[in-house]
Amino acid sequence: MSVNATEHGESISPELMKKVKPAKWEEEPLVLNKRNFHWVTEKICGIVEEKNTNLVVVVFYHSNGNS
């Protein structure tokens, strides 16, 4: 939660703001290796939409009570 002096009007005096030294906020990159969101989306969708092997189909068929 951040506090902005303009949100609180005159409740924070300018003298007090001069004494405060806020720490620099550094965020970690959301996607490493300079990849963009399109690359991440395509990678995830590629895994999800990949064609199932015959073994997966057989196991899924039998796990649903089908014989």
Buried (B, 14 or more C-beta within 10 A) or exposed (E): EEEEBEEEEEEBEEEEEEEEEEEEEEEEEEEEEEEEEEEEEEEEEEEEEEEEEEEEEEEEEEEEEEE
